[in-house]
Amino acid sequence: MGMQGANMAIPPEKNIQMFDMLIDGNVDKFNDERAKGNLPDFSKKNLRGIDLRRADFDGISLHDAILSHADIRGLNLHSSDMEGASMKDAKISGVYFPENLSADEIMMSVQFGTRLRLIR
């Protein structure tokens, strides 16, 4: 298999560009970059209030990210690192969360903004 479709670490400039695509609502452009194998790291990023539906977030690190009031409905976050993320009032219907997050932990974060703690 070639580099196409392989998840590759990307330079910081590309990480910023891909983050800005989501801020600007360019989900299709973001997904095009993902299809090229670019895997951004959104650790500690503020994604507050952003509509992320349809974005390809599979495998993206959201460690300590802020997802308050974000619309993440339907996202596949199963292989994403969500430790320390906060999701106060996020829209989460249909999200495929990582196995190491309990339902109680998710609900506490959505209701009260607590940081997610993983099951070890």
VMD Tcl script that draws the C-alpha trace (Angstrom):
set ca {
  {0.00 0.00 0.00}
  {1.32 3.45 -0.90}
  {1.20 6.59 1.18}
  {-2.34 7.30 -0.03}
  {-4.71 6.48 2.82}
  {-1.94 5.82 5.36}
  {-2.13 7.98 8.48}
  {0.97 10.14 8.58}
  {2.22 12.62 11.13}
  {1.88 16.05 9.61}
  {3.93 19.22 10.03}
  {2.61 21.86 12.46}
  {1.62 24.19 9.59}
  {-0.62 21.51 8.07}
  {-2.12 20.80 11.51}
  {-3.06 24.49 11.79}
  {-4.45 24.55 8.24}
  {-6.66 21.54 8.92}
  {-7.88 23.06 12.21}
  {-8.71 26.29 10.38}
  {-10.69 24.33 7.78}
  {-13.03 23.16 10.53}
  {-13.25 26.62 12.10}
  {-14.26 27.98 8.68}
  {-16.81 25.20 8.12}
  {-14.86 23.54 5.29}
  {-15.59 19.96 6.36}
  {-15.33 18.60 2.81}
  {-11.87 20.13 2.36}
  {-10.85 18.73 5.77}
  {-12.06 15.26 4.75}
  {-10.13 15.54 1.47}
  {-6.95 16.09 3.50}
  {-7.82 13.10 5.68}
  {-8.31 10.97 2.56}
  {-4.72 11.86 1.60}
  {-3.58 10.26 4.87}
  {-3.09 13.46 6.86}
  {-3.83 12.85 10.56}
  {-3.99 16.08 12.57}
  {-3.47 16.27 16.32}
  {-6.17 18.34 18.00}
  {-4.86 17.86 21.55}
  {-5.66 20.92 23.68}
  {-7.53 22.57 20.78}
  {-10.62 24.67 21.39}
  {-13.38 23.24 19.17}
  {-16.11 24.99 21.15}
  {-19.37 25.44 19.26}
  {-18.11 24.06 15.94}
  {-20.31 21.88 13.73}
  {-18.11 18.83 13.21}
  {-20.77 16.53 11.74}
  {-19.51 14.66 8.68}
  {-15.84 15.32 9.64}
  {-13.54 12.29 9.56}
  {-12.23 12.25 13.13}
  {-11.24 8.59 13.22}
  {-7.94 8.31 15.11}
  {-7.54 12.03 15.78}
  {-6.20 12.91 19.22}
  {-8.63 15.08 21.19}
  {-6.58 14.82 24.39}
  {-7.54 17.78 26.63}
  {-9.59 19.33 23.81}
  {-12.59 21.57 24.44}
  {-15.72 20.32 22.65}
  {-18.24 22.38 24.63}
  {-21.36 23.22 22.60}
  {-19.84 21.45 19.57}
  {-22.01 19.36 17.27}
  {-20.29 15.98 17.07}
  {-23.40 13.95 16.21}
  {-22.63 10.79 14.30}
  {-18.83 11.02 14.54}
  {-16.69 7.91 14.79}
  {-14.40 8.64 17.74}
  {-13.81 4.99 18.56}
  {-10.05 5.15 17.97}
  {-9.57 8.75 19.14}
  {-7.73 9.72 22.33}
  {-10.31 11.67 24.32}
  {-8.63 11.67 27.74}
  {-9.12 15.04 29.42}
  {-11.52 16.35 26.78}
  {-14.54 18.35 27.92}
  {-17.93 18.23 26.15}
  {-20.24 20.56 28.10}
  {-23.57 20.82 26.25}
  {-22.17 19.12 23.14}
  {-24.59 17.38 20.79}
  {-23.53 13.73 20.96}
  {-26.36 11.69 19.43}
  {-25.00 8.75 17.44}
  {-21.34 9.26 18.40}
  {-19.26 6.07 18.44}
  {-17.14 6.70 21.54}
  {-13.97 4.81 22.53}
  {-14.52 1.63 24.53}
  {-12.47 3.02 27.42}
  {-15.03 5.77 28.14}
  {-17.96 4.88 30.37}
  {-21.45 6.20 29.69}
  {-21.40 7.91 33.10}
  {-18.16 9.69 32.25}
  {-19.60 10.91 28.95}
  {-22.81 12.16 30.58}
  {-20.91 13.96 33.36}
  {-18.85 15.76 30.74}
  {-21.88 16.75 28.66}
  {-23.89 17.88 31.70}
  {-21.22 19.51 33.84}
  {-18.17 19.96 31.60}
  {-15.99 17.54 33.54}
  {-12.86 16.29 31.84}
  {-13.12 12.74 30.52}
  {-11.31 10.05 32.49}
  {-10.53 6.80 30.73}
  {-11.18 3.33 32.12}
  {-7.81 1.66 32.66}
}
mol new
graphics top color blue
foreach p $ca { graphics top sphere $p radius 0.5 }
foreach p [lrange $ca 0 end-1] q [lrange $ca 1 end] { graphics top cylinder $p $q radius 0.2 }
display resetview
